[in-house]
């Protein structure tokens, strides 16, 4: 009787452990997406490499254009001012607006 109880308890413990690992593994994906969404990029201080790696539809050339614009005209006064940079249109801005801060 004791052997059966120990085996049953072991099976229950093992099952609970496996299930908790599955839940934790599934939970990591949404958490990473939320953390990434919360990581905001300051367009007035970011380097071209940071802009290129963080923004959708922005490669190194567009990122360098953003930095050059900032160096020529001063800090951006609004996120929407990014559309003044050659190669950055409304669609690119909309895809990335939630990632940007001043």
C-alpha positions as CSV (number, residue, x, y, z in Angstrom):
1,X,0.0,0.0,0.0
2,X,2.8,2.4,0.9
3,X,4.6,1.6,-2.4
4,X,1.5,2.4,-4.4
5,X,1.1,5.8,-2.5
6,X,4.7,6.7,-3.1
7,X,4.5,5.8,-6.8
8,X,1.2,7.7,-7.2
9,X,2.7,10.7,-5.4
10,X,5.8,10.6,-7.6
11,X,3.7,10.5,-10.8
12,X,1.6,13.4,-9.6
13,X,4.7,15.4,-8.7
14,X,6.4,14.6,-12.0
15,X,3.3,15.6,-13.9
16,X,2.9,18.9,-12.1
17,X,6.6,19.7,-12.7
18,X,6.2,19.0,-16.5
19,X,3.0,21.0,-16.7
20,X,4.6,24.0,-14.9
21,X,7.6,24.0,-17.2
22,X,5.2,24.0,-20.2
23,X,3.3,27.0,-18.8
24,X,6.5,28.8,-18.1
25,X,7.9,28.2,-21.6
26,X,4.7,29.4,-23.2
27,X,4.6,32.5,-21.0
28,X,8.1,33.6,-22.0
29,X,7.1,34.5,-25.6
30,X,4.5,37.1,-24.8
31,X,6.6,38.5,-22.0
32,X,9.5,39.0,-24.5
33,X,7.2,40.7,-26.9
34,X,5.9,43.0,-24.2
35,X,9.4,43.9,-23.0
36,X,10.4,44.6,-26.6
37,X,7.4,46.8,-27.1
38,X,8.2,48.7,-23.9
39,X,11.8,49.3,-24.9
40,X,11.5,52.8,-26.4
41,X,14.1,54.5,-28.6
42,X,15.0,58.1,-28.3
43,X,15.3,59.5,-31.8
44,X,17.3,62.5,-30.6
45,X,20.1,60.4,-29.0
46,X,20.0,57.0,-30.8
47,X,22.9,56.0,-32.9
48,X,22.4,54.9,-36.6
49,X,23.1,51.3,-35.7
50,X,20.4,51.4,-32.9
51,X,17.9,52.9,-35.2
52,X,18.6,50.4,-38.0
53,X,18.3,47.4,-35.7
54,X,15.2,48.6,-33.8
55,X,13.0,50.1,-36.4
56,X,10.9,48.2,-39.0
57,X,11.7,49.2,-42.5
58,X,14.7,51.2,-41.6
59,X,18.1,50.0,-42.7
60,X,21.5,51.6,-42.0
61,X,21.2,54.1,-44.9
62,X,17.8,55.5,-43.6
63,X,19.1,55.4,-40.0
64,X,22.1,57.4,-41.1
65,X,19.8,59.9,-42.8
66,X,17.9,60.3,-39.6
67,X,21.1,61.0,-37.7
68,X,22.3,63.5,-40.4
69,X,18.9,65.3,-40.3
70,X,19.2,65.6,-36.6
71,X,22.7,66.9,-36.8
72,X,21.8,69.4,-39.5
73,X,18.4,70.7,-38.1
74,X,18.7,70.0,-34.4
75,X,16.7,67.7,-32.2
76,X,13.3,66.5,-33.4
77,X,10.5,68.4,-31.9
78,X,7.9,65.7,-32.5
79,X,7.9,62.1,-33.6
80,X,6.0,63.1,-36.8
81,X,8.9,65.3,-37.9
82,X,10.7,62.0,-38.9
83,X,8.7,62.2,-42.1
84,X,10.9,65.1,-43.1
85,X,13.8,62.7,-43.4
86,X,14.3,61.4,-47.0
87,X,13.1,57.8,-47.2
88,X,10.9,58.0,-44.1
89,X,7.2,58.1,-45.0
90,X,3.9,57.9,-43.1
91,X,3.8,54.1,-43.4
92,X,7.3,53.7,-41.9
93,X,6.4,56.2,-39.1
94,X,3.2,54.4,-38.3
95,X,5.0,51.0,-38.0
96,X,7.4,52.4,-35.5
97,X,5.7,55.2,-33.7
98,X,5.0,53.2,-30.6
99,X,8.8,52.5,-30.2
100,X,9.9,56.1,-30.3
101,X,10.3,58.9,-27.8
102,X,11.9,62.3,-27.8
